[in-house]
Amino acid sequence: MTTSRFEAQHARDDAVLVRTAQGGEQSAFTRLYERYAPFIHGVLLARVAPGDVDDLVQDVFLTAWKNLGNLRDPAAFGGWLSMIARNRAADLHRRDVQSVELPADLQAPGSTAAQTEARAVLDTIRSLPAAYRETLILRLVEGMTGPEIAERTGLTAASVRVNLHRGMKLLREKLHV
C-alpha cells in the first residue's frame, strides 16, 4: 500500500479548505471534492469493478464529510481521503456476494465493441501487480500526468516513471500488443 503525501503548498491549501469546511462552509468541501474526485476515482478503479466505482466515490466523500471534524491534521486530508477510499474498496471485497459467470460473448444492450474492449483492457490493468495498477489507472483513465500522480500518491517522480514504464510493458505483454 502506498502512503500518500503531498507537496507542502498543496497540503497548506488543503488545510485552509478543511478548516473552512469544518466551520460549516460547504463550498470549501465542494472545492476539496473537485480537487480530489478524479484521484479517488482512479484509486478505486484500480481496486474494484467499474460499476461500483461511482457509488464508492460518493461514499468516500460522504464518509469524509461526516468525519471531517475527526481529522486531526487538516493538511493530511489527501492521505486521509485516499485511506478511506482504499478501506471502502477492501470492504466491498469482503462482502459475501454470489455471482454467476456469464458467457464471454454476451453483450449488454447498448454496449459497443469499443466499450467491451475498454472493459477488457481495464480488467487486464486490474490484474497487474498493485504497484503498477494504480499509477496506470491514474495515467490512462484519469488522464493525470506523471508529476500529478507523484504529488497525489506520495511516490517520487522517478518511481512513477518506473511504475508506468514497467506497468505498460506488462500490459502490452498481457494484451499481446
C-alpha positions as CSV (number, residue, x, y, z in Angstrom):
1,M,0.0,0.0,0.0
2,T,1.3,3.5,-0.9
3,T,1.4,6.1,1.8
4,S,0.0,9.3,0.4
5,R,1.8,12.6,1.0
6,F,1.5,15.8,-0.9
7,E,3.6,18.9,-1.7
8,A,3.8,21.4,1.2
9,Q,1.8,24.1,-0.6
10,H,-0.8,21.6,-1.7
11,A,-1.2,20.5,2.0
12,R,-1.4,24.1,3.2
13,D,-4.1,24.8,0.7
14,D,-6.0,21.7,1.8
15,A,-5.6,22.7,5.4
16,V,-7.3,26.0,4.8
17,L,-10.1,24.4,2.8
18,V,-10.6,21.7,5.5
19,R,-10.7,24.2,8.4
20,T,-13.2,26.3,6.4
21,A,-15.3,23.2,5.7
22,Q,-15.1,22.1,9.4
23,G,-16.5,25.5,10.2
24,G,-19.6,24.6,8.1
25,E,-18.7,26.2,4.8
26,Q,-20.0,23.6,2.3
27,S,-18.4,25.4,-0.7
28,A,-14.9,24.6,0.8
29,F,-15.8,20.9,0.9
30,T,-17.0,21.2,-2.7
31,R,-13.6,22.5,-3.7
32,L,-11.9,19.6,-1.9
33,Y,-14.3,17.2,-3.8
34,E,-13.4,18.8,-7.1
35,R,-9.7,18.7,-6.3
36,Y,-9.7,15.0,-5.3
37,A,-12.6,13.3,-7.1
38,P,-10.5,12.2,-10.2
39,F,-7.8,10.9,-7.9
40,I,-10.2,8.9,-5.7
41,H,-11.9,7.6,-8.8
42,G,-8.6,6.3,-10.0
43,V,-7.7,4.7,-6.7
44,L,-11.0,2.9,-6.6
45,L,-11.0,1.9,-10.3
46,A,-7.6,0.2,-9.6
47,R,-9.3,-1.9,-7.0
48,V,-13.0,-2.6,-7.7
49,A,-15.3,-3.3,-10.7
50,P,-16.1,-0.2,-12.8
51,G,-19.8,-0.5,-12.0
52,D,-19.0,0.0,-8.3
53,V,-16.7,3.0,-8.6
54,D,-19.1,5.9,-8.9
55,D,-21.1,4.9,-5.9
56,L,-17.9,4.3,-3.9
57,V,-16.5,7.7,-4.8
58,Q,-19.7,9.3,-3.4
59,D,-19.5,7.0,-0.3
60,V,-15.8,8.1,0.3
61,F,-16.7,11.8,0.2
62,L,-19.8,11.3,2.3
63,T,-17.7,9.5,4.9
64,A,-15.1,12.2,4.7
65,W,-17.8,14.9,5.2
66,K,-19.3,13.2,8.2
67,N,-15.9,12.6,9.8
68,L,-14.2,15.8,8.9
69,G,-14.4,17.0,12.5
70,N,-12.3,14.0,13.5
71,L,-9.4,14.8,11.1
72,R,-6.6,15.9,13.5
73,D,-4.3,17.3,10.8
74,P,-6.2,19.2,8.2
75,A,-3.0,19.3,6.0
76,A,-3.2,15.4,5.8
77,F,-6.6,15.5,4.0
78,G,-5.4,13.9,0.8
79,G,-3.8,10.9,2.5
80,W,-6.7,10.5,4.9
81,L,-9.1,10.6,1.9
82,S,-7.1,8.0,0.0
83,M,-7.0,5.8,3.1
84,I,-10.9,6.0,3.3
85,A,-11.1,5.0,-0.4
86,R,-8.7,2.0,0.0
87,N,-10.7,0.9,3.0
88,R,-14.0,1.2,1.2
89,A,-12.6,-0.9,-1.7
90,A,-11.4,-3.6,0.8
91,D,-14.8,-3.5,2.5
92,L,-16.5,-4.1,-0.8
93,H,-14.3,-7.2,-1.5
94,R,-15.1,-8.6,2.0
95,R,-18.9,-8.7,1.2
96,D,-20.2,-12.1,0.6
97,V,-21.6,-11.7,-2.9
98,Q,-22.8,-14.5,-5.0
99,S,-22.1,-14.2,-8.7
100,V,-22.9,-16.2,-11.8
101,E,-20.4,-16.3,-14.6
102,L,-22.0,-15.1,-17.9
103,P,-20.9,-16.3,-21.3
104,A,-17.9,-14.3,-22.7
105,D,-19.8,-13.5,-25.9
106,L,-22.8,-12.0,-24.1
107,Q,-23.1,-8.2,-24.7
108,A,-25.1,-5.8,-22.6
109,P,-27.8,-3.9,-24.5
110,G,-26.3,-0.7,-26.0
111,S,-22.7,-1.7,-25.4
112,T,-20.3,-1.2,-28.2
113,A,-17.3,-3.1,-29.3
114,A,-15.2,-0.1,-28.1
115,Q,-16.8,-0.3,-24.6
116,T,-16.3,-4.0,-24.5
117,E,-12.7,-3.6,-25.4
118,A,-12.2,-0.8,-22.9
119,R,-13.6,-3.1,-20.1
120,A,-11.3,-5.9,-21.2
121,V,-8.2,-3.5,-21.1
122,L,-9.4,-2.3,-17.6
123,D,-9.7,-5.8,-16.4
124,T,-6.2,-6.5,-17.7
125,I,-4.8,-3.5,-15.9
126,R,-6.6,-4.5,-12.7
127,S,-4.8,-7.9,-12.9
128,L,-1.4,-6.3,-12.8
129,P,0.6,-6.0,-9.6
130,A,-0.7,-3.2,-7.3
131,A,2.5,-1.1,-7.8
132,Y,1.6,-0.7,-11.4
133,R,-2.2,-0.9,-11.3
134,E,-2.9,2.4,-9.6
135,T,-0.4,4.5,-11.5
136,L,-1.6,3.1,-14.8
137,I,-5.3,3.8,-14.0
138,L,-4.4,7.4,-12.8
139,R,-2.5,8.0,-16.1
140,L,-4.5,6.2,-18.7
141,V,-8.1,6.5,-17.3
142,E,-8.0,9.7,-15.2
143,G,-5.5,11.5,-17.5
144,M,-3.2,12.6,-14.8
145,T,0.4,13.5,-15.6
146,G,3.4,11.8,-14.0
147,P,4.1,14.8,-11.7
148,E,0.4,14.9,-10.7
149,I,0.5,11.2,-9.9
150,A,3.6,11.6,-7.9
151,E,2.1,14.5,-5.9
152,R,-1.1,12.7,-5.2
153,T,0.3,9.3,-4.3
154,G,3.4,10.4,-2.5
155,L,5.7,8.5,-4.8
156,T,8.7,10.2,-6.3
157,A,8.5,11.3,-9.9
158,A,11.2,8.7,-10.7
159,S,9.1,5.9,-9.1
160,V,6.0,7.0,-11.1
161,R,8.0,6.8,-14.3
162,V,9.4,3.4,-13.5
163,N,5.9,2.1,-12.5
164,L,4.4,3.5,-15.6
165,H,7.1,2.1,-17.8
166,R,7.1,-1.4,-16.2
167,G,3.3,-1.4,-16.0
168,M,2.9,-0.5,-19.7
169,K,5.4,-3.2,-20.6
170,L,3.4,-5.8,-18.6
171,L,0.1,-4.5,-20.1
172,R,1.4,-4.8,-23.6
173,E,2.6,-8.4,-22.9
174,K,-0.8,-9.4,-21.5
175,L,-2.6,-7.7,-24.4
176,H,-0.2,-9.2,-26.9
177,V,0.5,-5.8,-28.4
